[in-house]
């Protein structure tokens, strides 16, 4: 199971935003645009060995806390 | 009953537009985009769609009495008397079968199932599947979620009833509750605008498409290693490579449209046309081929064909 920090670090690297953190959301993160959404989904898929692909509404997450909650609900993050 | 792929022809919009130029115009990071979409070039036509389609049909196709045409299109607005009567008004043959199919990305594979059935019947011995879309009617460069992705194109796949291509099985699965993910809406000036929820479509495709493919393989007591060739809808590099990862197949060469763009229903015909084996004078390799199309609907059509030529 992944830790919260592993998820945050991977997304920060993927969307090229070193300031990305657990308070980040679409409003305050410039690179979390339509392309950023796709980048985040793909990053999580690789990180979870594609298990996150099965989360039906993952694309709806608008903030880091929502992302982490959905991953936690599916047992993919501590 | 099996058939032969007699010919596959296609034409892209005459204007080649480097995606790098679109990115500059909309202040988008090209490298970041291209790593996901994979499209370096898109093609658009400046001609009215009816002229663009009709020119191709008149120049590239020849028809015989009792041929059958399946015309796949969603972008044309001509409702009555329909799209076909306008496009084919210069063709004098009266004894031809026609069918209009309103479908997007899955249009070719859906039409192939109809064509295969028609070729088994006494109705016809030759079917032309014409897939034509001008999506650029519905966006401009500023619509950055679609403008660096889609290309205008028309393709024609002619099938004849003698040959070694056989449809082994197919699965059609629909998700109409998610239909808004790729849809035409009106903006504040009442212009029709193409909307595509890229993340929603990716999330849906990578979750559902592998299940459909696996189910089709199970139904025929086959596994992914039995399939010799894969022809996947070229929605984007990331969706094709994600599907390969989930299916457990080598991604090399599966995304092959960086200079073409997403041509909607013409995607698979264009892939097929580029796989002509001149030593056998035949399209596609012998063995099993899996055609996977997905998108507008949302719908998935996976079709397994076997080629013995």
Interface residues (C-beta under 8 A of the other chain):
Chain A: X16 X34 X35 X37 X38 X39 X41 X42 X45 X50 X53 X54 X55 X56 X58 X59
Chain B: X28 X32 X33 X36 X144 X145 X197 X198 X199 X200 X202 X203 X206 X207 X238 X242 X245 X246
